[in-house]
Amino acid sequence: MDNLRKILVWIPQLLDGSRVTIFLTVAAVSAGLVLSLFLALGKMSKKRILNRICSAYIFFFRGTPLLMQLYFIYYALPMVSPIFIIRTGDQFFDRFIPAWIAFGLNSAAYCAEIIRAAIQSIDKGQFEASRALGMSYAQTMRLVIIPQSIRRLIPPVGNEFIMVLKDASLVSMIALVDITKATRNIESSTRSALVYIPAMILYLIITAVFSFVFHKLEKRYSLYE
């Protein structure tokens, strides 16, 4: 019973941390999806310079550790130039914004490959039919190809979302209080490792909820295929 009472006392702090974890994940993946569409189209472009720039971006962010990217944006960039120093007057956002940028840029690289694969999986006859109707490349992508790609995007994007959700624990390294940082704070103050039990359960609950949401979205859009 004593252990149960301890866990109940810890729950509010862990829930506060979970809000940061969820907020960061949603914000980072949303920004990443927007940027990834341009990266995917750029990588597929026949313009050599654009293709190489987008390919290099994707290679860099997929080929280096996310933690290293976070450290670089949070610690190294402000040393390169004062213009990269983020001061909002709020300590939380001073840490959250660099984390959001790092996670968003990283997610964009992975989502770009997901979008590129989804677009290239569409039958080439769709492109030819659109061209025969006099549609431009941009119109074809916006009105024909991308809408058909959505159904195929949902499962891998859902997996990317779950991965970012779990990787969000890295922000504890810059003292942003997510679930992991809240767990460590509780452990250091109480000297009890039992806090890891509710923390892991909380991660599982959040993961299960979002997995359910993506599964429902997948089923909904499958009606149109």
C-alpha positions in Angstrom: 0.0 0.0 0.0 2.9 2.4 0.7 4.3 1.8 -2.7 0.8 2.5 -4.3 0.5 5.7 -2.3 3.9 6.8 -3.6 3.0 6.1 -7.2 -0.3 8.1 -6.8 1.7 11.1 -5.5 4.0 10.9 -8.5 1.3 10.8 -11.1 0.7 14.6 -11.4 4.3 15.3 -12.1 4.4 12.5 -14.7 1.3 13.8 -16.4 2.8 17.3 -16.6 5.8 15.7 -18.3 3.5 13.8 -20.7 1.9 17.0 -21.9 5.4 18.2 -23.0 6.1 14.9 -24.7 2.8 14.9 -26.6 3.0 18.6 -27.5 6.6 18.2 -28.8 5.8 15.1 -30.8 2.7 16.5 -32.5 4.4 19.8 -33.2 7.6 18.2 -34.6 5.9 15.6 -36.8 3.4 18.2 -38.1 6.3 20.6 -39.1 8.2 17.6 -40.4 5.4 16.5 -42.7 5.0 20.0 -44.2 8.8 20.3 -44.9 9.0 16.6 -46.0 6.6 17.1 -48.9 8.9 19.7 -50.5 12.0 17.5 -49.8 10.3 14.5 -51.4 9.3 16.5 -54.5 12.7 18.1 -54.6 14.5 14.7 -54.5 12.3 13.4 -57.3 12.9 16.6 -59.3 14.9 16.3 -62.6 16.6 19.6 -61.7 20.1 18.3 -60.6 20.9 21.1 -58.1 17.5 20.8 -56.3 17.8 17.0 -56.3 21.2 17.1 -54.7 20.3 19.6 -52.1 17.3 17.6 -50.9 19.2 14.3 -51.1 22.0 15.8 -49.0 19.6 17.1 -46.4 17.9 13.7 -46.1 21.2 11.9 -46.0 22.6 14.2 -43.3 19.6 14.0 -40.9 19.1 10.3 -41.4 22.8 9.6 -41.1 23.5 11.4 -37.8 22.1 10.8 -34.3 19.1 12.8 -33.3 20.8 13.6 -29.9 23.8 15.0 -31.7 21.5 17.2 -33.8 19.7 18.4 -30.7 23.1 19.3 -29.0 24.2 21.1 -32.1 21.1 23.2 -32.4 20.9 23.9 -28.6 24.6 24.4 -27.7 26.7 24.8 -30.9 24.6 27.1 -33.1 24.5 29.9 -30.4 28.3 29.8 -30.3 28.5 30.2 -34.0 26.5 33.4 -34.1 24.3 35.3 -31.6 21.4 35.3 -34.1 20.8 31.7 -33.2 20.3 32.4 -29.5 16.7 31.9 -28.5 15.5 34.1 -25.7 11.7 34.3 -25.3 11.7 35.3 -21.6 10.3 31.9 -20.7 12.8 29.2 -19.7 10.5 26.5 -21.0 10.2 27.9 -24.5 14.0 28.7 -24.6 14.5 24.9 -24.4 11.3 23.8 -26.2 11.9 25.7 -29.4 15.4 24.3 -30.2 14.0 20.8 -29.4 11.1 21.4 -31.7 13.4 22.6 -34.5 15.8 19.6 -34.1 12.9 17.0 -34.0 11.1 18.7 -36.8 14.1 18.8 -39.1 14.9 15.2 -38.3 11.3 14.0 -38.8 11.2 15.8 -42.1 14.1 13.7 -43.5 12.3 10.4 -42.6 8.9 11.5 -43.7 10.4 12.7 -47.0 11.4 9.2 -47.8 8.0 7.9 -46.8 6.2 10.4 -49.1 8.6 9.7 -52.0 8.0 6.0 -51.7 4.2 6.6 -51.6 4.2 8.9 -54.6 6.3 6.5 -56.6 4.0 3.6 -55.8 1.2 5.3 -57.7 0.7 3.9 -61.2 2.5 5.9 -63.9 -0.7 5.8 -65.9 -2.1 8.4 -63.5 0.6 10.8 -64.6 0.0 10.1 -68.3 -3.7 10.5 -67.9 -3.3 13.8 -66.1 -0.9 15.1 -68.8 -3.4 14.0 -71.5 -6.0 16.2 -69.7 -3.7 19.2 -70.0 -2.8 19.3 -66.3 0.5 20.7 -65.1 3.0 18.8 -62.9 1.9 20.8 -59.9 -1.8 20.2 -60.6 -1.2 16.5 -61.1 0.6 16.2 -57.8 -1.9 18.4 -55.9 -5.1 17.0 -57.4 -4.3 13.4 -58.4 -1.2 11.9 -57.0 -0.9 13.2 -53.4 -4.6 12.5 -52.5 -4.1 8.9 -53.7 -0.9 8.6 -51.7 -2.5 9.5 -48.3 -3.8 6.0 -47.7 -0.3 4.5 -48.2 1.3 7.2 -46.1 -0.7 6.7 -42.9 0.9 3.4 -41.6 4.6 4.6 -42.0 3.8 8.1 -40.8 2.1 6.5 -37.7 5.3 4.5 -37.1 7.3 7.7 -37.4 5.1 9.4 -35.0 5.5 6.7 -32.4 9.3 6.7 -32.9 9.4 10.5 -32.3 7.2 10.1 -29.3 9.7 7.7 -27.7 12.7 9.7 -28.9 11.3 12.7 -27.2 12.9 11.4 -24.1 16.1 12.8 -25.4 15.0 16.4 -24.5 15.7 15.5 -20.9 19.3 16.0 -21.9 18.7 19.8 -22.3 16.7 19.9 -19.0 13.3 20.1 -20.8 10.9 18.4 -18.4 9.2 15.6 -20.3 8.1 12.2 -18.9 11.7 11.0 -18.7 13.1 14.1 -17.1 10.1 14.2 -14.6 10.9 10.5 -13.8 14.6 11.3 -13.1 13.7 14.2 -11.0 11.4 12.1 -8.9 13.9 9.3 -8.6 16.7 11.7 -7.5 14.5 13.3 -4.8 12.9 10.1 -3.5 15.7 7.6 -4.1 13.1 5.2 -5.4 13.4 3.4 -8.7 9.7 2.4 -8.5 8.9 5.6 -10.4 9.9 3.9 -13.6 6.9 1.6 -13.4 4.2 4.3 -13.8 6.4 6.2 -16.3 6.6 3.2 -18.6 2.9 2.5 -18.2 2.2 6.1 -19.2 4.4 5.8 -22.3 2.5 2.6 -23.2 -0.9 4.3 -22.7 0.1 7.3 -24.9 1.5 5.0 -27.6 -1.6 2.8 -27.5 -3.9 5.8 -27.9 -2.0 7.2 -30.9 -1.7 3.8 -32.5 -5.4 3.4 -32.2 -5.9 6.8 -33.8 -3.7 6.0 -36.8 -5.3 2.6 -37.2 -8.8 4.3 -37.4 -7.4 6.8 -40.0 -6.0 4.0 -42.0 -9.3 2.2 -42.1 -11.2 5.3 -42.9 -9.0 6.2 -45.9 -8.9 2.6 -47.1 -12.6 3.0 -48.1 -11.5 5.2 -51.0 -9.2 2.7 -52.5 
